[in-house]
Amino acid sequence: MYDLDYDKIDIERLRSDLADEFGAATYSGFPVAMVDVFDLDNATDEEVIGKALNMGYDLNKYQKNKNF
C-alpha cells in the first residue's frame, strides 16, 4: 500500500491532526471520539500511524524534509 520510511514521518504533526479531527467529531455530536483523543496521547508511533491509515490519511503528506 505505502512504500514509506516510517522514521521519516512527522509523527507529532500526524498526532496533532488526528487529535484535531477527533476533537471536531466530539463537538459535532460524537462525544465518544474524545476517548480517541486521550488514547492518542499515550499511543506509540506505530499506533498513531495505524490509526491514520485506518482513517484514510495519506502518509505521504507527513514526510519530513520532503522536497517539492
N, C-alpha and C positions, 0 to 999 in steps of 0.2 A: 504494500500500500504506500508506504513512505520510505524513502531512502534518505534518512536523516541521521546526523550525528547528534544524539540526544545531549551530549555535553555542550553543544553549541546553541542549545535552545535557551532563550531568556526566560527561565522558569518564573522569576519574580513578576515579570510583566504578564506572563500567561496566568499565573495565580491571581494577579490583580484583576485581569479581565474576566476571569471566571467568577471571582467574588462579586464584581460589579453586576454581572449577569444574574447571579443568584440573588443578590440584593434587590435588583429590579423586579425579579419574579416574586420576591417576598412582599414587596409593596404593591404588587399588581394583583394580589388576592391569593397567592400561593405561599402561605406562611411556613409550610414545611421546607421550603427552599432555604430557610435560614439555617437549618441543620447542615446543609451543604457548605454554607459559608464557614461555619465553625469547623467542619471537617477539613476544609482546605488549609486552615491554619496549622493543622497537625499532619497533613498529608506529606508523604515522601515525594520527591521529584517525579518518580515513576508513576505514582498515583495521580499526580496532577496531570501528567501527560496522558495517562489512560482516560481520565475524566474528560479532558479536552477532546481527545479522539472520539470518545463515545458521543460527545455533543456536536461533532461535526466540525470542529475547529481545524483550520488549515495551519499546521505547524510550520510551514514554510514562512509564514508571516512573523514568526517568533525566533528566527535565526539571528544569532549575534553576529555582528560585523559583516552583515550581508552587503555585498557591493551591488549597487544598482546601476 
